[in-house]
Amino acid sequence: MPDLFHDWNGAGCPGELANAVVLDETLRDGIQSPSAIDPAIDAKIEILHLLDDLGVAQLDVGLPGAGAHQKAAVKRLAEEKRDAKLDIRINVACRTVVSDIAPAADLQQETGVPLEVYAFIGSSPIRQYAEEWDIGFIEKQSIEAIKFATDHGLAVTYVTEDTTRSKPEDLARLFKSAIDAGARRLCLCDTVGHATPDGAAALVRWVRQTVGPEIGLDWHGHNDRGLALANALAAGAAGATRLHGCAAGIGERVGNTACDQLLVNLKLLGHPVYGPRDMSKLGRFVQLAAKVTGHELPVNYPVVGQDAFRTATGVHAAAIIKAQRKGDKWLADRIYSGVPAGEFGKEQQIEIGPMSGLSNVKHWLARHEIPADEPLVKAVLQRAKASNRTLTESEVAQIVREVR
């Protein structure tokens, strides 16, 4: 029903966003949060399957060079991808040192599963100053690591940490050397959440002009300024073809781009991969990932939070109920929601509270198959108006018992 609202967002994905896919970092950058728990392997395997079901292109499965425990988890996830014949690709993160990359080469050989190495090193002037590095040292470290990886049959994405605060002349030099050494993708990192959407787009466009069309570009963003999702969408529209994120936006400090919110927006923008995709398992993915990493979702978290599709406001509820009475689920799902609940396995919920009206009470009673006679409706509404919060199901049921 396109005539029922005017969409100022425009039609479809802006710029080149339709060419971008999603890479999930929950099991790597997500669990680098100081508050995070490293999940048990069974939970990691379920997350791998859920992301495959959601059409996520790639999963970062960890740092095999960080120790025996991490290496074993990476191996088990690679075996699961192989044995379950999952479409999702997997990658690992490594410093630009041979000792980090060698375990990845071993695991690729042992499992027969292609592992892409994301080899990272800081590139900004502030990082160079603190570390007492110069650009020549960074370049030498990068070339040695990338050549070792490619010599051992590993695909390499070269990751410049703090790209969004790095000098163009330094980036141009490092990118050329990395590509000459065998890297086929570059990952542009907003490591400290410095960028704005305009800055993210400007960086992506500059890198594309600098390295040409054959090199893949990733965008990896953090949320320190609350702009991570907007930055990722802007980077994709400017030409980044892999957009990184973590479940519920978990990650270091205030976290990363929320992978789930990225998927929601790509679906609503009509992305060719995610637009037609069944997203009913999105809630399970986010809730599971939050639980097993020790995080609690806010009640107002988009799409999967407890309050995402709840209303106890009389005017809002009345409009939804009127739409439902027309027998039109499409209308009811959009009259007071910019995100259609049904597209994500959810439904609109109408409850009763101090801001409610008669429509809320009648709807609640009808949903519970209780006759909505006038004394009962008035009793429930009176109790709600005297309350300072939304009534629970058991509280409304108790009122029904008292009146009956």
PyMOL commands that set and color helices and strands:
alter all, ss='L'
color gray80, all
select helices_A, chain A and resi 2-4+17-19+30-32+41-53+64-66+68-83+98-111+125-131+135-151+163-165+168-181+197-211+228-238+247-249+259-268+282-292+314-325+329-332+341-344+358-367+374-385+393-403
alter helices_A, ss='H'
color red, helices_A
select strands_A, chain A and resi 21-24+58-60+89-95+116-122+155-161+185-190+216-221+242-245+310-311+349-350
alter strands_A, ss='S'
color yellow, strands_A
deselect
rebuild
show_as cartoon
